Amino acid sequence: MKLNWVERLVVNNPLRVVEQRFQIRWMHKVKPLSPTDLVLEIGCGRGAGSHLILKEMHPAVIHATDLDFKMIRLARRYFAGADNQRVFTYVADAVALPYGDETFDAIFDFGALHHVPDWRKALKEIARVLKEGGTFYLEELYPALYQNFITKHLLVHPTQDRFRSEDFRQALTACGFSFQGSLELKGIGILGVLTKG
Ligand SMILES: C[S@@+](CC[C@H](N)C(=O)[O-])C[C@H]1O[C@@H](n2cnc3c(N)ncnc32)[C@H](O)[C@@H]1O
């Protein structure tokens, strides 16, 4: 589901970049990337996350993807210059990723899955295109944050089958992921580094 203008303001601003830099540094400490890694980001938005992954974790190449062409257009502008030899941008829906099985060494999700109505299908797709032994880095939010009595009037999200800590962890395990590290604010959201297999 695409963002409304309020959430576009929330994610497309310098404070979000500061927050993501801390998150990516924590992810790097839990499990660094290797310089030959091929990486996918789902729901990349305007591309600040992929830019930081390149700067902080130094993979070979990133495919930055998003459902919304407007976001991909912003990302192409964001990457113009130094990054554009190592970042490829595509419109792609997380529930039908246009890649073969076991393509990527690592996959990143910064706050995209909770926008996907069939998030379980998206998790299966992530598991499918990730290599055995590959890493899934994620930041996700729970409905108490994005569907509380204030935010439900400001933001637009799917309303059915929303995941919280317990069912999210169960679905990740069912897709074959195991946690290498996690930081969780109960009821609010989670940062995680997981291995497939
Ligand atoms: C909250 S924004 C996060 C953007 C960026 N990752 C960040 O952290 O700043 C969620 C992003 O997920 C994208 N999105 C929503 N549904 C999607 C889907 N089914 N497949 C891929 N991307 C999706 C939205 O267009 C939006 O850019």
The ligand as an SDF file (V2000), in Angstrom:
LIG
                    3D

 27 29  0  0  0  0  0  0  0  0999 V2000
    7.2240    3.5660    5.6280 C   0  0  0  0  0  0  0  0  0  0  0  0
    7.8540    3.5960    3.9830 S   0  0  0  0  0  0  0  0  0  0  0  0
    9.5550    3.2260    4.2840 C   0  0  0  0  0  0  0  0  0  0  0  0
   10.4590    3.7600    3.2000 C   0  0  0  0  0  0  0  0  0  0  0  0
   11.9570    3.5220    3.4480 C   0  0  0  0  0  0  0  0  0  0  0  0
   12.2460    2.0990    3.5230 N   0  0  0  0  0  0  0  0  0  0  0  0
   12.3710    4.2010    4.7310 C   0  0  0  0  0  0  0  0  0  0  0  0
   12.6140    3.4990    5.7110 O   0  0  0  0  0  0  0  0  0  0  0  0
   12.4460    5.4310    4.7630 O   0  0  0  0  0  0  0  0  0  0  0  0
    7.2450    2.0850    3.2770 C   0  0  0  0  0  0  0  0  0  0  0  0
    7.6130    1.9060    1.8040 C   0  0  0  0  0  0  0  0  0  0  0  0
    7.1440    0.6290    1.3820 O   0  0  0  0  0  0  0  0  0  0  0  0
    6.5960    0.7590    0.0880 C   0  0  0  0  0  0  0  0  0  0  0  0
    5.6470   -0.3410   -0.1100 N   0  0  0  0  0  0  0  0  0  0  0  0
    4.3810   -0.4560    0.3510 C   0  0  0  0  0  0  0  0  0  0  0  0
    3.8340   -1.6170   -0.0460 N   0  0  0  0  0  0  0  0  0  0  0  0
    4.7780   -2.2770   -0.7600 C   0  0  0  0  0  0  0  0  0  0  0  0
    4.8120   -3.5170   -1.4360 C   0  0  0  0  0  0  0  0  0  0  0  0
    3.7450   -4.3400   -1.4650 N   0  0  0  0  0  0  0  0  0  0  0  0
    5.9570   -3.8710   -2.0640 N   0  0  0  0  0  0  0  0  0  0  0  0
    7.0320   -3.0470   -2.0560 C   0  0  0  0  0  0  0  0  0  0  0  0
    7.0630   -1.8490   -1.4350 N   0  0  0  0  0  0  0  0  0  0  0  0
    5.9490   -1.4690   -0.7930 C   0  0  0  0  0  0  0  0  0  0  0  0
    5.9470    2.1430    0.0840 C   0  0  0  0  0  0  0  0  0  0  0  0
    5.7420    2.6240   -1.2350 O   0  0  0  0  0  0  0  0  0  0  0  0
    6.9760    2.9450    0.8770 C   0  0  0  0  0  0  0  0  0  0  0  0
    7.9570    3.5200    0.0440 O   0  0  0  0  0  0  0  0  0  0  0  0
  1  2  1  0
  2  3  1  0
  2 10  1  0
  3  4  1  0
  4  5  1  0
  5  6  1  0
  5  7  1  0
  7  8  2  0
  7  9  1  0
 10 11  1  0
 11 12  1  0
 11 26  1  0
 12 13  1  0
 13 14  1  0
 13 24  1  0
 14 15  1  0
 14 23  1  0
 15 16  2  0
 16 17  1  0
 17 18  1  0
 17 23  2  0
 18 19  1  0
 18 20  2  0
 20 21  1  0
 21 22  2  0
 22 23  1  0
 24 25  1  0
 24 26  1  0
 26 27  1  0
M  CHG  2   2   1   9  -1
M  END
$$$$
